[in-house]
């Protein structure tokens, strides 16, 4: 137990250092900020939820001394990482007669939680810029005017940045969780079997939740901004599912490596293909693309 506490304290110090690096203002420091939850997740997955909770609390306490209102966003990120790690290790017996078998917390719900945390990060960061839509957008516009000259580009960024930040935060949550799990797995301390990502499914009510968030994004003031952030986070969740579908339906295809590489490169370089991937994930949740293809192919023994 003492060792677990020490691990939690060390992870908290490491996370606080990564959070604090953003003060330098460089691009590299910003990237370090987004991997700040990684030590918390490693502690939680490898040494238990208590170690992760200690790490999250210590990192939040250290950063709060220097960051003022930013404390709220850091707290959401830190404790959100602990919560994802806790859920990752959550399991229950499959049945009373078979206590050795465990049903682990579904990956799809972990993805939705990552999206929820991504939305909460934006909500927690808003008070740093303003308390209503007008003051928030004015503060963002002043920030971009120091870097850009084109008014049209600035106006676009003022509108697009909150949802984009939520989507990126969702992706960062999932990448940190995957990387932490991979590191802990290599060390031999990961209790959960490595999940099959191609079998990822989202809760059936997720499309309805997305529809509500999109509709609410047209409402005025901060409620509309937060709703747009929620919609963007959920679209990122569907994009993750879309890539899982892509990996699921391409085995056996001669050009599979080229298809997958093209999809990832196009998404990173162009950006807009991510929307098509997200739509694929949305269609999968509503109509089960993988299930229909599996039925069409039939059992492996019947294939020609």
Beta strands, then each sheet from edge to edge (+ up, - down):
strand 1: 91-95
strand 2: 98-104
sheet 1: 1+ 2-
end
